[in-house]
Amino acid sequence: MHQFDLKNKTAVITGGAQGFGLDIAKKFLNSGSKVFIWDIDEKELLKATKDINNTNLNFNIVDVSNFDQVKKTVSEISSNNKIDILINNAGITGPTAELWNYNVKDWNSILDINLNGTFYCCKLIVPHMIKNNYGRIINIASVAGKDGNANASAYSSAKAGVIGLTKSLGKELAKYDIAVNAITPAGANTKLLDQMSKEHVQWMLSKVPRGRFLEIKELTSLVCWLASEENSFSTAAVFDISGGRSTY
Ligand SMILES: NC(=O)c1ccc[n+]([C@@H]2O[C@H](COP(=O)([O-])OP(=O)(O)OC[C@H]3O[C@@H](n4cnc5c(N)ncnc54)[C@H](O)[C@@H]3O)[C@@H](O)[C@H]2O)c1
């Protein structure tokens, strides 16, 4: 497997205790990076750090939808590290329901975690990247944000917001050696799928011309290139990894 050089880099990966984020963390560690995983799931965080057993791995219990918690953690980490890479990956889908039946509390927390969380992390980490004239930010959006999935209006709106945020911030930072990109994956077999109805997950699969779900390691490979110095030009862009579903 091709290795990227992430030596002497420090990465923050939100929602990294399991699923996509954990696989990205493992690959970053193997590529020489120091990694901070931020997550709310203490049990999974402890399990992940025990399994990986690497002194370059650190974790923080942080709710990305809580601005004060993100602020405190950024200030702790940045006093001893430059933050070179930010992977905004923490996310929830919320339940499957039509918009007019969508619970307001669920709607707000989906927007808070997926979109506001990405805003808070970028807002607080970008000034450090500007100071160092270096940064790679990757926002994990979804095909739902491009296509708009029926029965997932909150998630689709939040991920569409993440795509808009990426395009604006990428342009604002283009004069620095800072790249901001989004990725729009199709379904992959992680715990995230448990939040939706079985019928909705089957429907997601039926939409993929490749005829299968995305494998986690396929997403990680794309993230690694975007997070490396080798991506010195692409910014404010949306990278599709949907097996042919969203061909735009
Ligand atoms: N798996 C898929 O089918 C799929 C498809 C497209 C996009 N995505 C996106 O990929 C990202 C990762 O998803 P995954 O499939 O690995 O899911 P996952 O459920 O396996 O992992 C998500 C992690 O985020 C953490 N998290 C949730 N809320 C948080 C918060 N407020 N603060 C900090 N951490 C929080 C969870 O504890 C969990 O460890 C998400 O943004 C998701 O929307 C996933």
The ligand as a Tripos MOL2 file, in Angstrom:
@<TRIPOS>MOLECULE
LIG
   44    48     1     0     0
SMALL
NO_CHARGES

@<TRIPOS>ATOM
      1 N1        -20.6560    5.4090    7.1300 N.am      1 LIG1
      2 C1        -21.2950    6.0080    6.1300 C.2       1 LIG1
      3 O1        -22.1100    5.3790    5.4220 O.2       1 LIG1
      4 C2        -21.0330    7.4600    5.8030 C.ar      1 LIG1
      5 C3        -21.3690    7.9220    4.5180 C.ar      1 LIG1
      6 C4        -21.1560    9.2730    4.2160 C.ar      1 LIG1
      7 C5        -20.6160   10.1190    5.1670 C.ar      1 LIG1
      8 N2        -20.2900    9.6260    6.4120 N.ar      1 LIG1
      9 C6        -19.7500   10.5700    7.3810 C.3       1 LIG1
     10 O2        -18.5010   10.0980    7.8420 O.3       1 LIG1
     11 C7        -18.2540   10.5550    9.1680 C.3       1 LIG1
     12 C8        -17.8370    9.3880   10.0580 C.3       1 LIG1
     13 O3        -18.8910    8.4530   10.0810 O.3       1 LIG1
     14 P1        -18.7030    6.9230   10.4950 P.3       1 LIG1
     15 O4        -19.4460    6.1450    9.4900 O.co2     1 LIG1
     16 O5        -17.2870    6.6160   10.7810 O.co2     1 LIG1
     17 O6        -19.5960    6.9100   11.8310 O.3       1 LIG1
     18 P2        -19.3680    6.2380   13.2690 P.3       1 LIG1
     19 O7        -20.6800    6.3310   13.9480 O.co2     1 LIG1
     20 O8        -18.7190    4.9010   13.1170 O.co2     1 LIG1
     21 O9        -18.3140    7.2330   13.9600 O.3       1 LIG1
     22 C9        -18.6530    8.5580   14.2520 C.3       1 LIG1
     23 C10       -17.9220    8.9760   15.5080 C.3       1 LIG1
     24 O10       -18.2870   10.3410   15.7900 O.3       1 LIG1
     25 C11       -18.4280   10.4520   17.2000 C.3       1 LIG1
     26 N3        -19.2720   11.5970   17.5300 N.ar      1 LIG1
     27 C12       -20.6230   11.7080   17.4010 C.ar      1 LIG1
     28 N4        -21.0410   12.8880   17.8730 N.ar      1 LIG1
     29 C13       -19.9400   13.5520   18.3180 C.ar      1 LIG1
     30 C14       -19.7310   14.8150   18.9000 C.ar      1 LIG1
     31 N5        -20.7540   15.6450   19.1770 N.pl3     1 LIG1
     32 N6        -18.4600   15.1760   19.2280 N.ar      1 LIG1
     33 C15       -17.4310   14.3420   18.9830 C.ar      1 LIG1
     34 N7        -17.5680   13.1280   18.4330 N.ar      1 LIG1
     35 C16       -18.8100   12.7400   18.0980 C.ar      1 LIG1
     36 C17       -19.0530    9.1240   17.6260 C.3       1 LIG1
     37 O11       -18.8990    8.8850   19.0110 O.3       1 LIG1
     38 C18       -18.2960    8.1460   16.7420 C.3       1 LIG1
     39 O12       -17.1310    7.6640   17.3890 O.3       1 LIG1
     40 C19       -19.5420   11.2350    9.6260 C.3       1 LIG1
     41 O13       -19.4130   12.6320    9.4680 O.3       1 LIG1
     42 C20       -20.5860   10.7120    8.6430 C.3       1 LIG1
     43 O14       -21.6640   11.5850    8.4870 O.3       1 LIG1
     44 C21       -20.4800    8.3240    6.7410 C.ar      1 LIG1
@<TRIPOS>BOND
     1     1     2 1
     2     2     3 2
     3     2     4 1
     4     4     5 ar
     5     4    44 ar
     6     5     6 ar
     7     6     7 ar
     8     7     8 ar
     9     8     9 1
    10     8    44 ar
    11     9    10 1
    12     9    42 1
    13    10    11 1
    14    11    12 1
    15    11    40 1
    16    12    13 1
    17    13    14 1
    18    14    15 2
    19    14    16 1
    20    14    17 1
    21    17    18 1
    22    18    19 2
    23    18    20 1
    24    18    21 1
    25    21    22 1
    26    22    23 1
    27    23    24 1
    28    23    38 1
    29    24    25 1
    30    25    26 1
    31    25    36 1
    32    26    27 ar
    33    26    35 ar
    34    27    28 ar
    35    28    29 ar
    36    29    30 ar
    37    29    35 ar
    38    30    31 1
    39    30    32 ar
    40    32    33 ar
    41    33    34 ar
    42    34    35 ar
    43    36    37 1
    44    36    38 1
    45    38    39 1
    46    40    41 1
    47    40    42 1
    48    42    43 1
@<TRIPOS>SUBSTRUCTURE
     1 LIG1         1 GROUP 0 **** ****
